[in-house]
Amino acid sequence: MLEKQIDPGHKPVRNALRIVGPALALTGAVFLIVGLVDFFRAFGGHGAPTLFWCIFVGMFLLPLGGILTSYGFMGPVMRYMAEETAPVGKDTFNYMAHGTQAGIRTVAGALGQGLREGGLGGGSTAMVRCHKCNALAPAEAKFCGQCGQPLGKTKPCPQCHELNDPDAKFCDNCGHALG
């Protein structure tokens, strides 16, 4: 498979990471082992540890080498992951699509019926909700049948004269306080 390179300098950097990363990790492992051996030998009566500092060098180089190595091999790892997960994702999507067709048809039918009956289509049975008590009322009603609250926008803004909901505290148009 031919790879289309975004950056022409990508391949040399990748190859350098694949060499430098494992070399640093191996060097870090050697430093860590030397430092640990020196530390534990001190418990056997061989005097104070003199190479204990190698542990700290190893603790720095080992993860750094691991990170660089992972960057060097990231492309093949990601391609492998994609080849493993893409078919599963596709099968899951197809299974869900096939299994939910009847439910989606039912929901779509209910939405279509609601629109035809005037829920949002402006027909004669459209309903509005009262601002005060949340009761439903026919769209052409001027007052709520439950609490008597005016249903239309009846509160004018003193600044821009836009009509607002009766319980509005600020103008819908300009944001002016309605008091």
C-alpha positions in Angstrom: 0.0 0.0 0.0 1.4 3.4 -1.0 1.4 6.0 1.8 0.7 9.6 0.8 3.0 11.7 2.9 1.8 15.0 4.2 5.3 16.2 5.1 8.2 15.2 2.9 10.5 15.2 6.0 8.2 12.8 7.8 10.0 9.6 6.9 13.5 10.5 8.1 12.0 11.8 11.4 10.0 8.6 11.9 13.1 6.5 11.1 15.2 8.5 13.6 12.5 8.1 16.3 12.5 4.4 15.6 16.2 4.2 16.3 16.7 6.9 19.0 13.7 5.9 21.0 14.7 2.2 21.6 18.3 3.3 22.2 17.3 5.8 24.9 15.0 3.2 26.5 17.7 0.6 26.5 20.2 3.1 27.9 17.7 4.1 30.6 17.1 0.5 31.5 20.9 -0.1 31.9 21.3 3.0 34.1 18.3 1.9 36.2 19.7 -1.6 36.7 23.2 -0.3 37.5 21.8 2.1 40.1 19.5 -0.5 41.7 22.2 -3.1 41.9 24.6 -0.6 43.5 21.9 0.4 45.9 21.0 -3.1 47.0 24.7 -4.2 47.2 25.1 -1.6 49.9 22.8 -3.7 52.1 25.2 -6.6 51.8 28.0 -4.7 53.5 29.8 -3.3 50.4 29.8 0.2 51.7 27.6 3.2 50.7 26.1 3.2 47.3 28.1 5.3 44.9 26.1 4.9 41.7 22.7 5.6 43.2 22.4 8.6 40.9 22.1 6.2 37.9 18.6 5.4 39.1 17.5 9.0 38.4 19.1 9.1 35.0 17.4 5.8 34.1 14.1 7.0 35.4 14.4 9.9 33.0 15.7 8.1 29.9 13.5 5.0 30.0 10.2 6.7 29.7 11.6 9.3 27.3 12.8 6.4 25.1 9.4 4.8 25.4 7.6 7.9 24.3 9.9 8.5 21.3 9.5 4.9 20.3 5.7 5.1 20.5 5.8 8.2 18.2 8.0 6.3 15.8 5.6 3.4 15.5 2.3 5.3 15.9 1.3 5.0 12.2 1.4 1.2 12.1 -0.3 0.9 15.5 -3.1 3.3 14.4 -3.6 1.5 11.1 -3.8 -1.8 13.0 -6.3 -0.3 15.4 -8.4 1.1 12.5 -8.4 -2.3 10.7 -9.6 -4.0 13.9 -12.2 -1.5 15.0 -13.7 -0.2 11.7 -15.4 -3.5 10.8 -16.9 -3.8 14.3 -18.2 -0.2 14.1 -19.7 -0.8 10.6 -21.4 -4.0 11.8 -22.7 -2.3 14.9 -24.1 0.6 12.8 -25.7 -1.8 10.3 -27.2 -3.9 13.1 -28.6 -0.8 14.9 -30.0 0.7 11.6 -31.7 -2.6 10.7 -33.1 -3.1 14.2 -34.5 0.4 14.6 -36.2 0.9 11.3 -39.7 0.1 12.6 -39.2 2.5 15.6 -38.0 5.3 13.3 -40.9 4.8 11.0 -43.3 5.0 14.0 -41.7 8.2 15.2 -41.6 9.8 11.7 -45.2 8.9 11.2 -46.2 10.5 14.5 -44.3 13.6 13.7 -45.9 13.8 10.3 -49.3 13.3 11.8 -48.7 16.0 14.3 -47.6 18.5 11.7 -50.6 17.6 9.5 -52.9 18.2 12.5 -51.5 21.6 13.1 -49.0 21.1 15.9 -46.5 23.3 14.1 -48.2 23.7 10.7 -50.5 26.6 11.7 -53.7 24.6 11.4 -56.9 25.2 13.3 -56.0 22.8 16.2 -52.6 24.4 16.9 -52.0 24.9 20.7 -50.0 27.5 22.6 -48.9 27.3 26.3 -49.9 29.9 28.8 -47.0 31.9 30.2 -48.4 31.9 33.7 -49.9 28.4 34.4 -48.5 26.3 31.5 -52.0 25.2 30.4 -52.5 24.5 26.7 -54.9 26.7 24.8 -55.9 26.9 21.2 -53.6 29.2 19.2 -56.4 31.6 18.3 -57.4 32.1 22.0 -56.6 35.6 23.4 -56.8 34.5 27.1 -55.9 31.3 29.0 -58.9 29.1 29.8 -57.4 28.1 33.1 -56.1 31.4 34.7 -57.4 34.2 32.4 -53.8 35.4 31.6 -53.5 37.1 28.2 -51.8 34.7 25.7 -50.5 37.1 23.1 -47.6 39.5 23.3 -49.2 42.4 25.0 -46.5 44.2 27.0 -44.9 47.0 24.9 -41.3 48.0 25.4 -41.0 51.7 26.4 -37.8 52.0 24.4 -38.5 50.3 21.0 -42.2 49.6 21.3 -41.8 45.9 20.6 -44.6 43.7 22.0 -43.4 41.2 24.6 -44.9 38.3 26.6 -47.1 39.6 29.5 -44.6 38.2 32.1 -41.4 39.3 30.3 -38.9 41.2 32.4 -36.8 42.3 29.5 -37.6 43.2 25.9 -37.2 40.4 23.3 -36.0 43.0 20.7 -33.7 45.4 22.5 -33.1 43.9 26.0 -34.5 47.0 27.8 -35.9 46.3 31.3 -39.7 46.2 31.2 -40.3 46.8 34.9 
